[in-house]
């Protein structure tokens, strides 16, 4: 007994089943405009638009959260200021901007990075 | 005498009932809650603006959920309730907290600490479970209860325990498509399990009715399955669950989401940091803090109640929370508290004994399938946080001689990731024990480390 594979890549992962009459909020995900409903967590906003929250730092593919109760820390994303947000326990606010990769520019610039940015070889 | 300083951690069934006792005795308690609102996980309250009724959200438990929520609302003016606050460490007579939204920290002195930290899902790795679209059973339920969402458009639930059937039935009722319910436990519980389950006959019948309702809805329900793997792609996430049925035939179920869980594991980190003694509980094969019949831990002034101490479920948690708070007041020589304790102790202990009989039945009817952990292929990811495999964990035994989980953790990093061993720790212990050919209680338990969850670098000490 084998079922056909579901389609991937289109639409969201989570499916809304009720409570869809709430006011709409606007947010920006990785630079692209998106909408959410008032009372949504950031995780729900991300996963009603796409199929991933972030990519594993260990090379085993995309991640989309796991426990939804603040225990597994699988759903970390970042705001524009570089502040880490746990998507499952963060409530969406209107105008919120999130990114699903850490803002690298906010890491302290080490001498070799500074040299590379100047186009020099660090010695 | 000045009023004793009592801190309650958690605002689920145990924490709310503990706080209620303190209010009855005229003690203004501090209640630390990681949630935005009271209710804990089981009676989690939906956000403002959601309109589903208690009956829709909590089914047969609606009356209890409502009673707990109303009970807590009535306490609010008489307690210091700190929502969205993590208790991240315990030191002698002090608990350390951080308010998540502001990053403000606080150190609170206590005369009595009542820890009602609850539980998380207990997970068994399945090859492929690190892919996007795999969730814990609790996560599947939270998505529905707190956000009115299903975790996918075609869901397979796999694991064991009452939550497996409850979540699947809730999904069907809410209109989600459930492809299959795959239980690793056999269809019949055996006499010992049945005897335990008969401690709460009505609950047992409700469980059987849930299973029957799934079958009526056309959901494939299989017992005695062995998980084989979860197929998918690194970009797209899960696409199929493959398992062997009770007859050994391979069955495959296409899906775009998987809910996994094998009953629960207690959140014991704060008890551990408070230096409470632990004991191995052979029936459930997990380490639990020692408590006496009233909820006293081995550390003076520290009391433990609810699923974080004994996995008795919500009704048991309510009784345990009440009893632990009464014991704390008794020990603090609080006059009114002593009277209440004397009046209620025996009846609360009797309730807990019934709940414990049922718990033993559940542990036998829905056993933790430890042999699956021992049999995991070497390339299966055990630690989801850092994608560490069973093979790497076994190497810490075979090449580095680890016969103890904390040593194995140091060599392999299993248990060192951002979940701090919550989702890999139990399976890792089974893998290490099997590789070292020793009983699982001999390999010990992962030591808890403060902070019990990752903190922000920007956390500020609040003056």
Interface residues (C-beta under 8 A of the other chain):
Chain A: X1 X2 X3 X4 X5 X6 X8 X9 X13 X14 X15 X16 X17 X18 X19 X20 X21 X22 X23 X38 X39 X40 X41 X44 X47 X48 X51 X52 X53 X56 X58 X59 X60 X61 X62 X63 X64 X65 X66 X67 X68 X69 X70 X71 X72 X73 X74 X76 X83 X84 X89 X91
Chain B: X34 X36 X41 X46 X47 X48 X49 X50 X51 X52 X84 X100 X120 X121 X130 X131 X132 X133 X134 X135 X136 X138 X139 X142 X143 X144 X146 X147 X148 X149 X150 X151 X152 X153 X154 X174 X175 X176 X179 X233 X234 X235 X236 X237 X239 X240 X251 X252 X253 X254 X255 X256 X257 X267 X381 X384 X385 X386 X387 X418 X419 X422 X423 X453 X454 X456 X458
